[in-house]
Amino acid sequence: ASQAAADARGRAERPQSAAASRIIGISLQEAQQILNVSSLNPEEIQKNYEHLFKVNDKSVGGSFYLQSKVVRAKERLDEELRIQAKGDKEKGRKAET
């Protein structure tokens, strides 16, 4: 069921972004909600990731499940940033020609 939901969300996204959602298993919006970020700001993503990862550490009474969700959300947002950087680079090449 969750895979079907990810596929449905993926159809509304760009092709590369949709592929990343299927591979990682969560959508861009879900990843943003988990890390509590509204935009794809690398500094904000890293700051929130470090905080949430530390707070959910099992050694301080946190949850491994939640910590795993935080890691997956960070991976998804990093992949989206990579996709955007690649797209910007390609747009720059087209503008030069």
C-alpha positions in Angstrom: 0.0 0.0 0.0 2.8 2.4 0.9 4.6 1.6 -2.4 1.3 2.3 -4.3 1.0 5.6 -2.5 4.6 6.5 -3.3 4.0 5.7 -7.0 0.9 7.9 -7.0 2.8 10.8 -5.5 5.6 10.1 -7.9 3.5 10.6 -11.0 2.9 14.2 -9.9 6.6 14.9 -9.6 9.3 15.3 -12.2 10.6 12.0 -13.6 14.0 12.0 -11.7 12.3 13.2 -8.5 9.7 10.5 -8.9 12.4 7.9 -9.3 14.1 9.1 -6.2 10.8 8.8 -4.3 10.4 5.2 -5.4 13.9 4.2 -4.6 14.1 5.9 -1.1 10.5 5.1 -0.4 9.3 8.6 0.7 8.1 11.6 -1.2 9.8 15.0 -1.2 6.9 16.5 0.9 7.1 13.7 3.4 10.9 14.2 3.8 10.4 17.9 4.3 7.7 17.2 7.0 10.0 14.7 8.8 12.9 17.2 9.0 10.6 20.2 9.5 11.9 22.2 6.6 9.8 24.3 4.2 12.4 24.8 1.5 15.4 23.0 0.1 18.0 24.9 2.1 21.1 22.7 2.7 22.1 24.4 5.9 18.6 24.2 7.4 18.3 20.5 6.3 21.7 19.6 7.9 20.9 21.5 11.1 17.5 19.9 11.6 18.9 16.5 10.6 21.7 16.7 13.2 19.3 17.7 15.9 16.7 15.1 15.2 19.3 12.3 14.8 20.9 13.2 18.1 17.5 13.5 20.0 16.4 10.1 18.7 19.6 8.3 19.5 18.8 5.0 21.3 21.5 5.7 23.9 19.5 8.7 25.2 16.2 6.9 25.1 15.2 7.7 21.6 13.7 5.5 19.0 15.7 3.6 16.3 12.6 3.7 14.1 12.4 7.5 14.2 16.1 7.8 13.8 15.8 5.7 10.6 13.0 7.9 9.3 15.2 11.0 9.9 18.1 9.3 7.9 15.8 8.4 5.0 14.3 11.9 4.9 17.8 13.4 4.8 18.8 11.0 2.0 15.7 12.0 0.0 16.3 15.7 0.4 20.0 15.3 -0.5 18.9 13.4 -3.7 16.5 16.2 -4.6 19.3 18.8 -4.1 21.5 16.7 -6.4 18.8 16.5 -9.0 18.2 20.3 -8.9 21.9 21.0 -9.1 22.2 18.7 -12.2 19.1 20.4 -13.8 20.6 23.9 -13.1 23.9 22.7 -14.7 22.1 21.4 -17.8 20.1 24.7 -18.1 23.4 26.6 -17.9 24.8 24.5 -20.8 21.7 25.1 -22.9 22.0 28.9 -22.3 25.6 28.9 -23.6 24.7 27.3 -26.9 
